[in-house]
């Protein structure tokens, strides 16, 4: 699977671990930065990863910041993005299966390397079910996004 990965400075070390690991299990990874521990703003990185997903140059994204919260908030501002912070494998696969989550968000100061790998694996192996109830709920999310674009 084609995957974009990005992190702010807090997430940089975890990103550097995940990239070769993801490649070793067969994924094509696009590294969208940051490329050091020099401070950067997580909304900028979130925009890059979300843009790759929305532009369909990748199928999914992985986004990392210190807690995961800021990057998730920023990514979810873009219509069509369904980014979820996950700290457990159930949420990582269920978020895709039921909510068509397209960006996994990780908090590098919250979880360790082994759990991050496990979460990424569950996220990337999961598939949206297309069950009627899930499609109906996604349509309601799209309607909320559309309404927000037309709000004063």
N, C-alpha and C positions, 0 to 999 in steps of 0.2 A: 504494500500500500504506500502511496505517496503521502508523506507527513511533513508538515512544517513545524518547526520547533523554535521557540524564542523564550528569552528570559531577560529579566533585569539583572542588575549587578548581584543582587542577593541570590538569584537563581542560577547564575552563571556556572558555579561548580557542579551543580546537579545536572544542568543541561549538558555539560561536557562529558559527564558519565553516561547519560542516556543516549547520546548520538551514536557512539560506536556500538553500544548494546543493541539499539534498535536496528542498526544496519546488520548486525550479526544474526538477527532473527528474520532477516529478509525484507525489511522496509527500506524504501528510498526516502532519505531524510534531507530536507532543505533547512539549513541553519540560517535563521533570520536575525541572529544576534541576541544579545550583545556579545562582544568578543573579548571582554575583560571584566575585571571587578570594579572598573571605574564607574562611579554612579551615573545611572541613566534613569529616565522616567518610564515606569511600567506602562502608562497609556500608549506611549510611542511603540513599544514592542507588541503590545496587544493589538494595535492597529495593523501592524505588519502581518502578524499571524492570521488575524481575522480576514484581512484583505486577500491573503493567499487562499483561504478557504472559500471566501465569497467569489473570488476570481476563478475558482476551480482549477488552479494550478496544482493543488493538493486535494486529497480527499478529506483529511482531518488535520487538526492542529493540537500541539501540546504547548502550553504556556506556563511559565514558572516565575513566581516572584517569592518574596519572603514568606508571606502568609497564604498567598493565593487569592485573597479577597480583592485587593485592588485590581489585579489583572483581570479577574472575573468580571468585576463591575465594569471596567473599561471595555472589554470585549463584547459584553452583552448590550452595549449601547448601539451596536451596529445591527440593523435589521437583517435577520437571517442567521445570526450567530446564536448558538445555544451552547454556551460555555458553562461547565460545571466544575466546582471544586470537589475533589474526591480524596477521601482519606481511607476508603475501604473498597474492596473489590466489588462488592454488591453494587454500590453506587456507580462505579466505573463502567460496568456492563449494563446495568439496568437503565442508566441515563441514556445510553445509545438505543437499547431495545425499545424503551417506552417513549422517550422524549427526543429521539434523533439528535442527541448531543453531538456536536461536531468539533468542540474543543475541550480537551481535558486540561484542567487547571490544577497545578500542584503548588503547595507551599513548602519551599525548601527548608524553612526553619521549623516546619511542623512534622515532616516525614523524612525518613532516611532513604538511602539509595535503593535498598532491596525492595521496600514497599513501593517506591516510585516505579521501579521496573515492573513489578507485579501489576500495579494500577494501569500502566501504559499498555501492558500486554492484554489485560481484560478489556480495556477501552478499544483497542485496535482490532481485537478479534470479534467484538460484538457487532451485531447487525440490527438495524431497525426492523421491527416486526411487521409494520404496515397493518396491524390490526385496526379495525374500524374505530375503536375507542381512542387509540393513539393518534390516528389520522384526524379525528374530530378535534381532539385537544390541540394538535399542532395548528389546525385551521384557526382556532380561537387565538392562539399566540400570534399568528400572522395578522389577524384582525386587530389585535392590540398594537402591533407594530405599525400597521397602516393608520390607525386612529392617532397614534402619537405623531406621525408625520404631518397630520393635518390639524393638530392642536394649535391654538393661538400662542 
